[in-house]
């Protein structure tokens, strides 16, 4: 640090003050709470955009902390080194969540995310001033725009932190949780590979299948969805940083975006890069739309799995009763002893929410005008909600439903004994029409398939040689 640099004080986070203090921006003076670090533009947003209960996700602010830390590193040659180091220190506090209470703004604000960007700039500036013993709100010698926001615009930083926050959550939380669910399903599939059951199509009895084969379908579907999700999420590694106001990079030196992306990669461990076409990066939200579409597609896959499990576990006396689901809590306030598939239901609601979020995200992605899409806060709020609740629900479904699910072996065996669709195995030997007549007779007379076949003249030897439930699940091996 230079000899003329101010001394950095080792002060804990927090302001011991009451009442209000004066802050100013280009529109004039604003009173802000004296015990907070934010400034005039943040306070104006609180006054003018107190819409609903939805706050900008904290992940956005923490991503901003990392981004502005990276920018301060790159700007060390354009501002005094001590300023760069001081801003880096405070940005690290933001990234670590130590200043979370200083970010109170709502989702429903400027469509560019400018309010959120300035919220970060003001907090970093005032915390920096505190650390050198300067007057909070003075903007001297650390200015929120000139120093913290140097070579940056809300128009390139906000979409950048959208990508950083979305990529981080998806790769660190959502994808691992879905992998754990896939692995749990796979364990059950392997354990039940030899257990025969009756398959169902159109909600009607069909030919036999093993429980393992049925669950392997869940495993394969989730694996495919994960491949698509990982691929779509990789697109978020390309960042808008360096485009500044309209994509030209005005007020930023050549290579600034690439240098910041390199520092961001070093700080996070992820392979971020500055977008080749900054006009695309600022004017569209297409990569976010595609990544969220993969979340929604995955939700559709998980919905099917969770819905199947609750149907197969329906009962305990008059449902399908093939699965015995864990009894996690009482299911009814009026019916004693009732147990419900609540974790499946929670997952179904989560998936419905994600699909609804996707409608809003797709519409938002189609909007905006000319050089800027101004639906960004909506998109990142929906994306982070979708990725977060899918991760949590996947872990819940795995831990509290899939892991503890058992087979109702007796019900599976009874279903095999009473099934008529195993008559399919007889069709090649006696013809489709004769086999159909046996099936209809079995249903109408309430007979087992074997008894109905005997009544229609099929020999015991023929029946026993072709109607083998386990063999019917492995025709290629027969």
C-alpha positions in Angstrom: 0.0 0.0 0.0 1.3 3.5 -0.8 2.7 5.7 2.0 0.0 8.3 1.4 -2.7 5.7 1.7 -5.1 6.1 4.7 -4.8 3.6 7.5 -7.2 0.7 7.4 -9.0 0.3 10.7 -9.9 -3.2 12.0 -13.6 -2.4 12.6 -16.3 -5.0 12.8 -19.3 -4.7 10.5 -22.0 -2.5 11.9 -22.8 1.2 12.5 -23.5 2.4 16.0 -25.9 5.2 15.2 -29.5 6.2 15.5 -31.9 8.3 13.5 -31.0 9.3 9.9 -28.1 10.7 8.0 -27.9 12.6 4.8 -26.9 10.9 1.6 -26.9 12.4 -1.9 -27.0 11.3 -5.5 -27.4 13.2 -8.8 -31.1 14.0 -7.8 -30.3 15.6 -4.5 -30.2 14.8 -0.8 -32.0 11.8 0.7 -32.3 10.8 4.4 -31.3 7.2 5.1 -31.3 5.1 8.3 -28.0 6.0 10.1 -27.4 2.4 11.2 -27.2 1.1 7.6 -24.6 1.3 4.9 -26.8 1.9 1.9 -27.2 5.3 0.3 -29.5 7.6 -1.6 -30.4 5.5 -4.6 -31.1 2.4 -2.4 -33.4 4.5 -0.2 -35.2 5.9 -3.3 -35.9 2.4 -4.4 -37.2 1.4 -1.0 -39.6 4.4 -1.2 -40.7 4.1 -4.8 -40.7 0.3 -5.3 -42.2 -1.2 -2.1 -44.0 -3.8 -4.2 -45.0 -7.1 -2.6 -42.9 -9.3 -0.3 -40.4 -10.6 -2.9 -36.9 -9.4 -2.2 -34.0 -9.7 -4.6 -32.4 -13.1 -3.8 -29.4 -12.8 -1.6 -27.4 -15.0 -4.1 -27.5 -12.0 -6.5 -25.8 -9.7 -4.0 -23.2 -12.3 -3.1 -22.4 -12.8 -6.8 -22.1 -9.0 -7.1 -19.6 -9.1 -4.3 -17.4 -11.5 -6.2 -17.8 -9.7 -9.5 -16.9 -6.3 -8.0 -14.0 -7.8 -6.2 -12.7 -9.1 -9.6 -13.3 -5.7 -11.2 -11.4 -4.0 -8.4 -8.4 -6.3 -9.0 -8.4 -5.4 -12.7 -8.9 -1.7 -11.9 -5.8 -1.6 -9.6 -3.9 0.2 -12.4 -6.6 2.7 -12.9 -7.1 3.7 -9.2 -4.7 3.9 -6.3 -3.7 0.4 -5.2 -5.0 1.1 -1.7 -8.4 1.9 -3.1 -8.4 -1.3 -5.1 -7.4 -3.4 -2.0 -9.9 -1.7 0.2 -12.7 -2.3 -2.2 -11.6 -5.9 -2.7 -11.7 -6.4 1.1 -15.3 -5.1 1.4 -16.5 -7.0 -1.7 -15.1 -10.2 -0.1 -17.4 -9.4 3.0 -20.3 -9.0 0.6 -19.5 -12.3 -1.2 -19.2 -14.1 2.2 -22.7 -13.0 3.2 -21.4 -10.7 6.0 -23.4 -7.7 4.8 -26.6 -9.5 3.8 -28.8 -7.3 5.9 -27.7 -4.3 3.8 -29.5 -5.5 0.7 -33.3 -4.8 1.3 -34.5 -4.1 -2.2 -37.5 -5.8 -3.9 -37.5 -7.8 -7.1 -40.0 -5.4 -8.7 -37.7 -2.5 -9.5 -35.8 -1.2 -12.5 -35.8 -3.9 -15.2 -32.1 -3.5 -15.7 -31.3 -4.2 -12.1 -29.8 -0.8 -11.6 -31.2 -0.4 -8.1 -29.5 -3.6 -7.0 -26.2 -2.6 -8.6 -26.3 0.8 -6.9 -27.3 -0.8 -3.6 -24.1 -2.8 -3.8 -22.0 0.2 -4.9 -23.3 2.3 -2.0 -22.8 -0.4 0.6 -19.3 -1.2 -0.5 -18.4 2.5 -0.7 -19.7 3.4 2.8 -18.2 0.3 4.5 -14.9 1.3 2.8 -15.2 4.8 4.2 -15.9 3.4 7.6 -12.7 1.3 7.5 -10.6 4.4 6.8 -12.3 6.6 9.4 -14.0 8.8 6.7 -17.5 10.2 6.9 -20.2 7.9 5.8 -22.2 9.3 2.9 -19.4 11.7 1.9 -18.5 9.6 -1.1 -14.9 10.8 -0.5 -12.4 9.3 -1.1 -14.4 6.2 -2.1 -17.2 7.0 -4.6 -19.9 4.4 -5.3 -19.9 5.2 -9.1 -16.5 6.4 -9.8 -14.6 3.8 -7.8 -16.8 0.8 -6.9 -18.5 0.9 -10.3 -15.4 1.8 -12.3 -15.6 0.5 -15.9 -18.9 -1.1 -15.2 -22.6 -0.5 -15.9 -25.7 -2.1 -14.5 -26.4 -3.2 -18.0 -23.4 -5.6 -18.1 -22.9 -6.3 -14.4 -26.5 -7.4 -13.6 -26.7 -10.0 -16.4 -23.2 -11.1 -15.3 -24.3 -11.8 -11.7 -27.5 -13.4 -13.0 -25.3 -16.0 -14.8 -22.9 -16.3 -11.9 -25.6 -16.8 -9.3 -27.7 -19.2 -11.5 -24.7 -21.2 -12.5 -23.4 -21.5 -9.0 -26.7 -22.6 -7.5 -27.5 -25.1 -10.3 -24.1 -26.8 -10.3 -23.5 -26.7 -6.6 -27.0 -27.5 -5.3 -29.5 -28.6 -7.9 -27.5 -31.0 -10.0 -25.9 -32.8 -7.0 -29.3 -33.2 -5.4 -30.8 -34.7 -8.6 -27.8 -37.0 -8.9 -28.4 -38.2 -5.4 -32.0 -38.9 -6.2 -31.0 -40.7 -9.4 -28.6 -42.9 -7.4 -31.3 -43.7 -4.8 -33.7 -44.7 -7.5 -31.0 -46.8 -9.1 -30.3 -48.7 -5.8 -33.9 -49.7 -5.6 -34.0 -50.7 -9.3 -31.1 -53.0 -8.8 -32.4 -54.4 -5.5 -35.8 -55.2 -7.1 -34.5 -56.5 -10.5 -36.0 -59.9 -10.0 -39.3 -59.0 -8.5 -42.2 -59.5 -11.0 -45.2 -57.3 -11.1 -48.0 -56.5 -13.5 -47.2 -53.6 -15.8 -49.9 -51.0 -16.6 -50.7 -49.0 -19.7 -53.6 -46.6 -20.0 -54.1 -47.2 -16.2 -55.1 -50.8 -17.2 -53.4 -54.1 -16.6 -50.7 -55.0 -19.1 -48.1 -57.7 -19.4 -45.6 -58.4 -16.6 -42.5 -56.3 -15.8 -40.1 -56.4 -13.0 -40.1 -53.7 -10.3 -36.5 -53.1 -11.2 -37.3 -52.5 -14.8 -40.0 -50.1 -13.9 -37.7 -48.1 -11.6 -34.9 -48.3 -14.2 -37.2 -46.2 -16.4 -37.2 -43.5 -13.7 -33.4 -43.7 -13.5 -32.9 -43.4 -17.2 -35.4 -40.5 -17.5 -33.7 -38.5 -14.7 -30.3 -39.3 -16.2 -31.4 -37.9 -19.5 -32.9 -34.8 -17.8 -29.6 -34.2 -15.9 -27.6 -34.4 -19.1 -29.8 -31.7 -20.7 -29.7 -29.6 -17.5 -25.9 -29.7 -17.3 -25.5 -28.8 -20.9 -28.0 -25.9 -20.7 -26.3 -24.6 -17.5 -22.9 -24.5 -19.2 -24.2 -21.7 -21.4 -24.3 -19.5 -18.3 -20.5 -19.5 -18.1 -20.5 -16.8 -20.9 -20.8 -13.4 -19.3 -21.9 -9.9 -20.3 -19.1 -8.1 -18.4 -17.2 -5.7 -20.6 -20.2 -4.6 -22.6 -21.0 -1.7 -20.2 -24.0 0.4 -21.3 -25.1 -0.9 -24.8 -22.5 -3.6 -25.6 -19.8 -1.4 -27.1 -17.7 -1.3 -23.9 -17.8 2.5 -23.6 -15.9 3.8 -20.5 -14.1 0.5 -20.2 -10.6 -0.2 -21.5 -10.0 -2.9 -24.2 -9.9 -6.4 -22.7 -11.6 -5.3 -19.4 -14.4 -7.9 -19.7 -11.9 -10.7 -20.4 -9.7 -9.7 -17.5 -12.6 -9.5 -15.1 -13.9 -12.9 -16.3 -10.5 -14.4 -15.7 -10.3 -13.0 -12.2 -13.9 -14.1 -11.5 -12.9 -17.6 -12.6 -9.9 -17.6 -10.3 -12.1 -16.5 -7.3 -14.9 -19.0 -7.9 -13.1 -21.9 -9.5 -15.6 -21.9 -12.4 -14.6 -21.4 -16.0 -16.4 -18.1 -16.8 -15.6 -16.1 -19.9 -16.6 -12.8 -21.3 -19.2 -13.1 -24.1 -17.9 -12.9 -27.7 -20.9 -10.8 -28.7 -21.8 -8.3 -25.9 -24.8 -7.0 -27.9 -26.4 -10.5 -27.6 -25.4 -10.6 -23.9 -27.1 -7.3 -23.1 -30.0 -7.3 -25.5 -31.3 -10.8 -24.7 -31.7 -13.2 -21.8 -31.7 -16.2 -24.1 -29.1 -18.3 -22.2 -31.1 -17.8 -18.9 -34.3 -18.8 -20.8 -32.7 -22.0 -22.1 -31.2 -22.9 -18.7 -34.5 -22.4 -17.0 -36.2 -24.4 -19.7 -34.0 -27.3 -18.7 -35.0 -26.9 -15.1 -38.6 -27.0 -16.2 -38.1 -30.0 -18.3 -36.4 -31.8 -15.4 -39.3 -30.8 -13.2 -41.6 -32.6 -15.7 -39.5 -35.7 -15.4 -39.4 -35.6 -11.6 -43.2 -34.9 -11.5 -43.9 -38.2 -13.4 -41.7 -40.2 -11.0 -43.2 -38.7 -7.8 -46.7 -39.1 -9.2 -46.1 -42.7 -10.0 -44.7 -43.4 -6.6 -47.8 -42.0 -4.8 -50.1 -43.9 -7.1 -48.2 -47.2 -6.6 -48.2 -46.6 -2.8 -52.0 -45.7 -2.7 -53.9 -47.7 -0.1 -53.4 -49.1 2.5 -56.4 -51.3 1.7 -58.2 -50.1 -1.4 -55.5 -48.6 -3.6 -52.8 -50.1 -5.8 -50.8 -51.0 -2.6 -47.7 -52.2 -4.4 -45.3 -49.9 -2.5 -45.2 -49.3 1.2 -44.3 -45.7 1.6 -42.6 -44.4 4.8 -45.0 -43.1 7.5 -43.3 -39.7 8.2 -46.2 -38.0 10.0 -49.9 -38.2 10.7 -51.8 -37.5 7.6 -55.1 -36.2 8.8 -56.5 -34.0 11.5 -59.8 -35.9 11.5 -59.0 -39.5 10.3 -56.9 -41.3 12.9 -54.1 -43.5 11.5 -54.1 -42.0 8.1 -50.7 -41.6 6.4 -50.3 -39.6 3.2 -47.6 -39.5 0.5 -46.7 -35.9 1.5 -43.2 -35.7 0.1 -44.5 -36.8 -3.3 -47.1 -34.1 -3.0 -44.6 -31.5 -2.1 -42.5 -32.4 -5.1 -45.5 -32.2 -7.4 -46.2 -28.7 -6.1 -42.6 -27.7 -6.6 -42.6 -29.0 -10.1 -45.9 -27.1 -10.9 -44.3 -23.9 -9.5 -41.2 -24.4 -11.7 -43.4 -24.9 -14.8 -45.3 -21.7 -13.9 -42.0 -19.9 -13.4 -40.9 -21.0 -16.8 -43.9 -19.4 -18.5 -42.9 -16.1 -16.9 -39.2 -16.6 -17.8 -39.9 -17.4 -21.4 -42.2 -14.4 -21.8 -39.7 -12.2 -20.1 -37.0 -13.5 -22.4 -39.0 -12.5 -25.5 -39.4 -8.9 -24.2 -37.1 -5.9 -23.7 -36.4 -3.3 -26.3 -33.6 -2.8 -28.8 -30.2 -3.0 -26.9 -31.5 -4.1 -23.5 -33.9 -6.6 -22.0 -35.5 -5.0 -19.0 -37.1 -8.1 -17.4 -33.9 -9.2 -15.6 -35.0 -9.1 -12.0 -38.0 -11.3 -12.7 -35.9 -13.8 -14.6 -33.2 -14.2 -11.9 -35.7 -14.3 -9.1 -37.7 -17.1 -10.8 -34.6 -19.0 -11.8 -33.1 -19.1 -8.3 -36.4 -20.0 -6.8 -36.8 -22.9 -9.3 -33.2 -24.2 -8.9 -33.4 -23.9 -5.1 -36.7 -25.6 -4.5 -36.0 -28.3 -7.0 -32.8 -29.1 -5.1 -34.5 -29.1 -1.7 -37.4 -31.2 -2.9 -35.2 -33.7 -4.6 -33.3 -34.3 -1.4 -36.5 -34.5 0.6 -38.1 -37.0 -1.8 -35.0 -39.1 -1.7 -34.4 -39.1 2.1 -38.0 -39.3 3.3 -39.7 -41.3 0.6 -37.5 -43.2 -1.9 -34.9 -44.5 0.7 -37.6 -45.9 3.0 -39.9 -47.3 0.4 -40.5 -51.1 0.6 -42.4 -53.6 -1.6 -45.7 -55.1 -0.8 -44.7 -58.6 -2.0 -48.0 -60.1 -1.2 -49.9 -57.6 -3.3 -47.5 -58.0 -6.2 -48.0 -61.8 -6.1 -51.8 -61.5 -5.9 -51.8 -59.2 -8.9 -49.8 -61.7 -10.9 -52.2 -64.5 -9.9 -55.3 -62.4 -11.0 -53.9 -60.8 -14.1 -55.5 -61.6 -17.4 -53.1 -59.8 -19.6 -50.5 -62.6 -19.4 -52.8 -64.2 -22.0 -50.6 -62.2 -24.4 -48.1 -65.1 -24.1 -50.7 -67.5 -25.4 -51.6 -65.5 -28.5 -48.7 -66.7 -30.7 -49.7 -70.3 -29.9 -53.6 -70.1 -30.2 -54.1 -66.8 -32.0 -55.2 -63.4 -31.0 -59.0 -64.0 -31.1 -58.9 -67.2 -29.0 -56.6 -65.5 -26.5 -59.0 -62.5 -26.3 -61.9 -64.8 -25.7 -60.0 -66.4 -22.7 -59.3 -62.9 -21.3 -62.9 -61.8 -21.6 -64.1 -65.1 -20.0 -61.7 -64.7 -17.1 -63.0 -61.2 -16.4 -66.7 -62.0 -16.8 -66.6 -65.2 -14.8 -64.1 -63.8 -12.2 -61.7 -66.7 -12.9 -58.0 -66.9 -12.8 -56.4 -66.8 -16.3 -55.4 -70.4 -15.9 -58.9 -71.6 -15.1 -60.4 -69.6 -17.9 -57.8 -71.0 -20.3 -58.6 -74.6 -19.2 -62.3 -73.8 -19.7 -61.6 -72.8 -23.2 -59.7 -75.9 -24.1 -56.1 -74.9 -23.5 -54.0 -77.7 -22.1 -52.2 -77.4 -18.8 -48.9 -78.3 -20.6 -49.3 -75.5 -23.1 -50.4 -72.9 -20.5 -47.5 -73.7 -18.2 -45.0 -73.7 -20.9 -45.7 -70.2 -22.2 -47.4 -68.3 -19.4 -44.3 -67.6 -17.2 -44.4 -64.2 -15.6 -40.7 -63.8 -15.1 -39.8 -65.1 -18.6 -42.3 -62.6 -20.1 -40.2 -59.8 -18.6 -37.1 -61.1 -20.5 -38.4 -62.2 -24.0 -35.0 -61.6 -25.6 -33.4 -64.1 -23.2 -36.1 -66.7 -23.6 
